Amino acid sequence: MKHLFLLSLLSLLVFGCTPTAQTTLSTPAPTTPPPPPAPTAPTYTPFEQMINKKPKNIILMVGDGMGLGQISAGMYMNGNKLSLEEFHYIGLHKCYAADDLITDSAAAATSFACGIKTYNGAIGVDVNKKPVKTILEYAEEKGLATGLVTTSTIVHATPASFIAHQEQRKMYEEIAADFMNTEVDLFIGGGKNYFDKRTDNQNLLDQLRDKGYQVNTFLETELADLSPGEKNLAYLTSNTDPLPVARGRNYLPLASEIACEFMDGRSDKGFFLMIEGAQIDWGGHANDTDYIVTEMADFDKAINKVLEYAKMDGETLVIVTADHETGGFAIQKGSEMGKMEGAFTSDYHTGTMIPVFAYGPGSKAFKGIYENTAIFDKMMEAFGF
Ligand SMILES: [Zn+2]
């Protein structure tokens, strides 16, 4: 009898307690704050959803002097990983100029910008020195937003060839003056002196302000503190050439991010943006492996920022290529992951074919082997111009 009583008491305790225990487990006490919601993963546009569409926006990224050697060295120095590995289609272009198998940046960029082969030194002009309309100018004419970002001066050969028309690349003041003939929505790069310390004493920065631009320079505003508004935006990063990344320049990834955000939705027709990693080339000219890999890493960070934008947007074609290779750079015996032994065959450009990486809508057209001028043709076709 006593046993039976104890047994029933025990079972009452056990079974009586069980539901309470379960309740305690499933419902947190009211004093415990609920756990924060898990951060929502960014929603990327699936490949199938974007690949057969026409792009609304095109971002052309030019790693100046970036051949396969530079890309490989950058990758092995970056934990065997680059953002370039995420691109959908890869091709090769033939980069020679009209007057020389070994191109310079001016002739090569004019091929991308205008779809023509021209002579070394030409900025947006043909072999007869006649101006040829650039894709940036076509885009402007069709009502798209346009932009240029570089780690050289903004009047240097690559950006200049998209916006200016001059017989020689060294005509920096004339190239700066050509910016006044456009309505380019955004430009970020060095070379402030070509705008406001000119031999003709004109102050083109004031003229830009008169045209309705928001103009800022490195002297009074950090790029990170820039608050872009409705106006067209000009930001000058240095008086002359920007520093190498190893000596403190760090604006390209941020500038690329700002440019994507600024351009997005600026025109309902879309945008054309050219972003240049200019100093991979300067590392090649200097036969300096460290210079090449640090600039390559910086450029890849910028590519990553652009890819993040394109993945979310789903309507943006991103093309990454180079104008030419510089230095005849090769990775030598004795190199390891994280340690490059580079060697050079030249302190100038070389004639090797150049890889093209394409992501997003319209990217399929960039597979295969073609002339550098075809990059212009393919971009024009992608835009439907
Ligand atoms: Zn060069």
Residues whose N, C-alpha, C, O or C-beta is under 5 A from the ligand:
A	BS01	ZN	D281
